[in-house]
Amino acid sequence: MPNSNRRDDAIAWHVRLSDRLASADRWEAFADWLASDPENAAAYDEVALEDRALSETLGLTGAPPSAAQNDNEQEHRPWYRRRTYLGLVAGGVLAILVSPALMRGRDLLTIETKAGEMHEIALADGSRIVMNGATRLALDRRTDRFARLDAGEAAFIIKHDPAHSFELEIAGSTLRDIGTIFNVRQEHDKLEVSVAEGAVQFNPEAEALTVSAGQKLSVSGDRTHPQVTKADPTAVAGWRRGQLSYQEARLSAIALDLTRLLGTQVSVSEDIADRRFTGLIQIEHDRELLFRRLEALLGVNVRHSAKGWQLTA
């Protein structure tokens, strides 16, 4: 492709992707264009850097994401040059929302899964994040050592680097890894962190509370009274294997977990919503069989309608 045409294409893509409402299809087409010729990415880098320099000269804000300066350092590569993010865009199975605005100096890519959908993200540093259904997560294009969980549940298998700790933000709180496999649930005002291996530190600049393997952190409300209890490390993130393990869990919480994992609405009548359950639920592909077994296991009746499944007394 002649250089002039390549540059024109790069400018066109830069303009299209400056739209904060750019669709996932548009990002997928962009990824295909990058993959079609190794020199396309270099052309896009040049255009993005020129635009950024011009914006800074004019004192503009909200400029589109630009390329990093040193491609030899994996942590500072442009996000579209990393296999991790290119795979996400090309896969086309997640809703990807991109905002050009920088939050706290970060360049964030927000990824969402639908209820009943599960997806694994392989980061360039060897770490992995597995998202459960109905989950929203933000990654930083500039580094693999940061993520933000906005809602839902995810399991984190983090490659520990003492010089560059992995940090996870959750609704104003921070978790820092200490060589870790851990699971995080964020539901409204409640946060739960269960650790299978290693440890995490909760709010390292404040409480600096360490949660080790075999422990669970629970925080509610204003998050001023975190509680640490025992947890079975082998059961942490069991939803990845179709297993939900509970210790004195409310039926209302179990219904939420089933909704997220199955992708169909599961509700519980108010009169039994606070009833507690301890045990293991094995998810079956046959929904009829699953809910028949739940009737006996939870001591409830199950009704099915066009709106989903309801647990009743």
C-alpha positions as CSV (number, residue, x, y, z in Angstrom):
1,M,0.0,0.0,0.0
2,P,1.4,3.4,-0.9
3,N,2.5,5.5,2.1
4,S,0.0,8.3,1.3
5,N,-2.9,5.9,1.2
6,R,-1.7,4.2,4.4
7,R,-1.5,7.6,6.2
8,D,-4.9,8.6,4.9
9,D,-6.3,5.3,6.3
10,A,-4.6,5.9,9.6
11,I,-6.1,9.4,9.9
12,A,-9.5,8.1,9.0
13,W,-9.3,5.4,11.7
14,H,-8.0,7.9,14.3
15,V,-11.1,10.1,13.6
16,R,-13.5,7.2,13.7
17,L,-12.1,6.0,17.0
18,S,-12.1,9.4,18.6
19,D,-15.9,8.9,19.0
20,R,-16.4,7.7,22.6
21,L,-19.5,5.8,21.3
22,A,-17.6,3.9,18.7
23,S,-19.1,0.4,18.4
24,A,-17.5,-2.9,19.1
25,D,-17.8,-3.7,15.3
26,R,-15.8,-0.6,14.6
27,W,-13.0,-1.6,17.0
28,E,-13.0,-5.1,15.5
29,A,-12.6,-3.7,12.0
30,F,-9.8,-1.5,13.3
31,A,-8.1,-4.6,14.7
32,D,-8.4,-6.3,11.3
33,W,-6.8,-3.3,9.6
34,L,-3.9,-3.4,12.0
35,A,-3.4,-7.1,11.5
36,S,-3.5,-6.8,7.7
37,D,-0.1,-5.1,7.4
38,P,2.6,-4.6,10.1
39,E,3.2,-1.0,8.9
40,N,-0.4,0.0,9.6
41,A,0.3,0.2,13.3
42,A,3.3,2.4,12.8
43,A,1.3,4.8,10.6
44,Y,-1.4,5.0,13.2
45,D,1.2,5.6,16.0
46,E,2.5,8.5,14.0
47,V,-0.9,10.1,13.4
48,A,-1.9,9.6,17.0
49,L,1.3,11.2,18.3
50,E,1.0,14.1,16.0
51,D,-2.5,14.7,17.1
52,R,-1.5,14.5,20.8
53,A,1.3,17.0,20.3
54,L,-1.0,19.4,18.5
55,S,-3.6,19.0,21.3
56,E,-1.1,19.7,24.0
57,T,0.2,22.7,22.1
58,L,-3.3,24.2,21.8
59,G,-4.1,23.3,25.4
60,L,-6.9,20.9,24.4
61,T,-8.2,18.1,26.7
62,G,-9.8,14.8,26.1
63,A,-7.5,13.8,23.3
64,P,-7.9,10.3,21.9
65,P,-5.6,7.5,23.3
66,S,-2.2,7.8,21.8
67,A,0.7,5.3,21.2
68,A,3.4,4.8,23.8
69,Q,7.0,5.9,23.2
70,N,8.9,2.6,23.6
71,D,7.6,-0.5,21.9
72,N,10.4,-2.6,23.5
73,E,8.8,-2.4,26.9
74,Q,5.7,-4.6,27.0
75,E,4.1,-2.6,29.8
76,H,4.1,0.6,27.7
77,R,3.1,-0.8,24.3
78,P,0.0,0.7,22.7
79,W,-3.0,-1.4,23.7
80,Y,-3.7,-2.5,20.1
81,R,-0.2,-3.9,19.7
82,R,-0.7,-6.4,22.6
83,R,-2.1,-9.8,21.8
84,T,-4.2,-9.6,24.9
85,Y,-6.4,-6.7,23.7
86,L,-6.2,-7.6,20.1
87,G,-7.7,-11.0,20.9
88,L,-10.5,-9.4,22.9
89,V,-11.5,-7.1,20.1
90,A,-11.2,-9.7,17.4
91,G,-13.1,-12.2,19.5
92,G,-16.2,-10.1,19.3
93,V,-17.8,-11.8,22.3
94,L,-17.6,-9.0,24.8
95,A,-19.2,-5.5,24.9
96,I,-16.2,-3.2,24.8
97,L,-16.8,0.5,25.8
98,V,-13.9,2.9,25.2
99,S,-13.6,6.4,26.7
100,P,-10.8,8.7,25.6
101,A,-11.0,10.6,28.9
102,L,-8.2,9.8,31.3
103,M,-9.3,8.8,34.8
104,R,-6.7,9.4,37.5
105,G,-4.1,9.5,34.8
106,R,-5.1,6.1,33.4
107,D,-6.2,5.1,30.0
108,L,-9.0,2.7,30.7
109,L,-10.7,0.0,28.5
110,T,-14.0,-1.2,30.0
111,I,-15.1,-4.7,29.3
112,E,-18.6,-6.2,30.1
113,T,-20.0,-9.7,30.1
114,K,-23.7,-10.5,29.9
115,A,-25.4,-12.8,32.4
116,G,-24.6,-16.4,31.6
117,E,-21.4,-15.4,29.8
118,M,-17.9,-16.2,31.1
119,H,-14.7,-14.9,29.6
120,E,-11.0,-15.2,30.4
121,I,-8.5,-12.4,29.8
122,A,-4.8,-13.4,29.4
123,L,-2.6,-10.4,30.3
124,A,0.8,-9.9,28.7
125,D,2.6,-10.4,32.0
126,G,1.3,-13.9,32.4
127,S,-1.6,-13.0,34.7
128,R,-5.1,-14.0,34.0
129,I,-8.6,-12.6,34.9
130,V,-11.7,-14.7,34.5
131,M,-14.9,-12.7,34.4
132,N,-18.2,-14.2,35.5
133,G,-21.5,-13.2,33.9
134,A,-23.0,-9.7,34.4
135,T,-19.6,-8.3,35.3
136,R,-18.0,-5.0,34.3
137,L,-14.2,-4.6,34.5
138,A,-11.8,-1.8,33.4
139,L,-8.2,-2.4,32.3
140,D,-5.4,0.1,31.9
141,R,-4.0,0.1,28.3
142,R,-0.7,1.4,29.7
143,T,0.0,-1.4,32.2
144,D,-1.0,-4.9,33.0
145,R,-0.7,-4.2,36.8
146,F,-4.0,-2.4,37.3
147,A,-7.7,-3.3,37.0
148,R,-10.9,-1.9,38.3
149,L,-14.0,-4.0,39.1
150,D,-17.1,-1.9,38.8
151,A,-19.7,-4.7,39.3
152,G,-20.1,-8.4,39.3
153,E,-17.5,-11.1,40.0
154,A,-14.1,-12.1,38.7
155,A,-11.3,-14.4,39.6
156,F,-7.7,-13.1,39.5
157,I,-4.6,-15.4,38.9
158,I,-1.8,-12.9,39.3
159,K,1.9,-13.3,38.5
160,H,3.6,-11.6,41.4
161,D,6.2,-9.0,40.8
162,P,7.6,-7.4,44.0
163,A,8.8,-4.4,42.1
164,H,5.4,-3.8,40.4
165,S,2.4,-4.9,42.5
166,F,-0.9,-5.6,40.9
167,E,-3.7,-3.4,42.2
168,L,-7.4,-3.8,41.9
169,E,-9.8,-0.9,42.6
170,I,-13.3,-1.7,43.8
171,A,-15.7,1.2,44.6
172,G,-13.1,3.4,46.4
173,S,-11.2,0.5,48.0
174,T,-7.9,-1.0,46.8
175,L,-6.5,-4.6,46.8
176,R,-2.8,-5.2,46.3
177,D,-1.6,-8.7,45.4
178,I,1.1,-10.6,47.3
179,G,1.5,-13.5,44.9
180,T,-2.1,-14.3,44.6
181,I,-5.1,-16.3,43.3
182,F,-8.2,-14.6,44.6
183,N,-11.9,-14.0,43.8
184,V,-13.8,-10.7,44.1
185,R,-17.5,-10.1,44.2
186,Q,-19.0,-6.6,44.1
187,E,-22.7,-6.3,44.7
188,H,-24.2,-2.9,45.4
189,D,-22.6,-1.9,48.7
190,K,-21.1,-5.3,49.6
191,L,-17.6,-6.5,48.8
192,E,-16.3,-10.0,49.2
193,V,-12.7,-11.2,48.6
194,S,-11.8,-14.8,48.9
195,V,-8.1,-15.9,48.6
196,A,-7.1,-19.3,47.3
197,E,-3.3,-18.8,47.2
198,G,-0.9,-16.2,48.5
199,A,-2.5,-13.1,50.0
200,V,-3.9,-9.7,49.2
201,Q,-3.7,-6.4,51.2
202,F,-6.9,-4.4,51.6
203,N,-6.5,-0.7,51.4
204,P,-2.6,-0.7,51.7
205,E,-2.5,3.0,52.4
206,A,-5.1,2.8,55.2
207,E,-6.2,-0.4,57.0
208,A,-3.4,-2.4,55.3
209,L,-5.4,-5.5,56.2
210,T,-3.8,-8.8,54.9
211,V,-6.1,-11.5,53.7
212,S,-4.3,-14.8,53.3
213,A,-5.1,-18.1,51.5
214,G,-8.1,-19.8,53.2
215,Q,-9.6,-16.5,54.3
216,K,-12.5,-14.3,53.1
217,L,-12.8,-10.5,53.5
218,S,-16.4,-9.1,53.8
219,V,-17.1,-5.4,53.7
220,S,-20.5,-3.7,53.7
221,G,-21.9,-0.2,53.8
222,D,-19.3,2.5,54.4
223,R,-16.5,-0.1,54.4
224,T,-15.2,1.0,57.7
225,H,-15.5,-2.4,59.4
226,P,-14.0,-5.1,57.3
227,Q,-14.4,-8.7,58.6
228,V,-12.1,-11.6,57.9
229,T,-13.4,-15.2,58.2
230,K,-12.3,-18.6,57.2
231,A,-12.8,-19.9,53.6
232,D,-12.1,-23.2,51.8
233,P,-9.3,-22.3,49.4
234,T,-10.3,-25.2,47.1
235,A,-13.8,-23.6,46.7
236,V,-12.6,-20.1,45.8
237,A,-14.0,-19.2,42.3
238,G,-15.7,-22.5,42.1
239,W,-18.2,-21.0,39.7
240,R,-15.5,-21.4,37.0
241,R,-16.1,-25.2,37.4
242,G,-19.8,-24.9,37.8
243,Q,-19.7,-25.2,41.6
244,L,-21.2,-22.8,44.0
245,S,-20.1,-23.3,47.7
246,Y,-21.8,-21.5,50.6
247,Q,-21.5,-21.1,54.3
248,E,-24.6,-19.6,55.9
249,A,-25.5,-17.8,52.7
250,R,-28.9,-16.1,52.3
251,L,-31.1,-17.5,49.6
252,S,-31.4,-14.0,48.1
253,A,-27.6,-14.0,47.5
254,I,-27.7,-17.5,46.0
255,A,-30.5,-16.4,43.6
256,L,-28.2,-13.5,42.4
257,D,-25.3,-16.0,41.9
258,L,-27.5,-18.3,39.9
259,T,-28.8,-15.4,37.7
260,R,-25.3,-14.3,36.9
261,L,-24.0,-17.8,36.1
262,L,-27.0,-19.2,34.2
263,G,-28.0,-16.1,32.3
264,T,-31.7,-16.4,33.3
265,Q,-33.6,-14.6,36.0
266,V,-33.7,-16.4,39.4
267,S,-35.6,-14.8,42.2
268,V,-36.7,-15.7,45.7
269,S,-39.9,-14.8,47.5
270,E,-39.5,-12.3,50.3
271,D,-40.7,-14.6,53.0
272,I,-37.7,-16.9,52.5
273,A,-35.1,-14.4,51.1
274,D,-33.2,-14.4,54.4
275,R,-33.2,-18.2,54.9
276,R,-29.6,-19.5,55.2
277,F,-27.9,-22.4,53.3
278,T,-24.6,-24.2,53.8
279,G,-23.4,-26.6,51.2
280,L,-22.4,-27.1,47.5
281,I,-24.6,-26.5,44.5
282,Q,-23.4,-28.3,41.3
283,I,-24.6,-26.5,38.2
284,E,-26.3,-28.8,35.6
285,H,-26.7,-28.1,31.9
286,D,-30.2,-29.4,32.2
287,R,-32.0,-26.5,33.9
288,E,-35.1,-28.6,34.8
289,L,-32.9,-31.2,36.5
290,L,-30.9,-28.4,38.3
291,F,-34.0,-26.8,39.8
292,R,-35.5,-30.1,40.7
293,R,-32.4,-30.8,42.7
294,L,-32.4,-27.3,44.2
295,E,-35.9,-27.9,45.6
296,A,-34.6,-30.8,47.7
297,L,-31.3,-29.2,48.5
298,L,-32.6,-25.8,49.6
299,G,-36.0,-27.0,50.9
300,V,-38.0,-24.8,48.6
301,N,-40.5,-25.0,45.8
302,V,-39.6,-23.8,42.4
303,R,-41.9,-22.1,39.9
304,H,-40.9,-21.5,36.2
305,S,-42.5,-18.8,34.0
306,A,-41.7,-16.5,31.1
307,K,-39.9,-14.2,33.7
308,G,-37.6,-17.0,34.9
309,W,-37.3,-19.2,38.0
310,Q,-38.7,-18.3,41.4
311,L,-37.8,-20.0,44.7
312,T,-40.8,-20.1,47.1
313,A,-41.7,-21.6,50.4
